[in-house]
């Protein structure tokens, strides 16, 4: 299984959380590629078995919380039914950030299987719990359908290929 982890980080907390998720997945034989939101590779997203999207909580301390860079998140590549997980980091209270992030990912076509709020002073413990719950779910996903093989070029019949051309009839 291969995962793409997309994150938006302001102070480094969300980036740290994304890296810990990638490291935790590695321990469970799940490959992971990390991309900051500003440099997501659409081909990597298309090839991934699962996509994880994380951001920090923007807004006032206790009201108006939302996923940071919401407009940029809405421009992610289509997720076309891909299994997804979401997470957000926060300092005081995440409000409805996770629900709003789930809505964005769902509108992109993702199938959100779970999410997590990560308090900035509990990153290690929260991410360890997230990985412990997500890894078995990811391992149980059906394998991604391989693209249909390209048929080989039509082989010539050896009898036809070696036959001498017939001479042209005289006028």
Secondary structure, DSSP 8 states (H G I E B T S, - for coil): -EEEEEE--SSSHHHHHHHHHHHHHHHTT-EEEEEEGGG--HHHHHH-SEEEEEEEEESSSSSS-EETTHHHHTTS---TT-EEEEEEEESS--TTHHHHHHHHHHHTT-EEEEEEEEETTSHHHHHHHHHHHHHHHHHTS----------------HHHHH---------
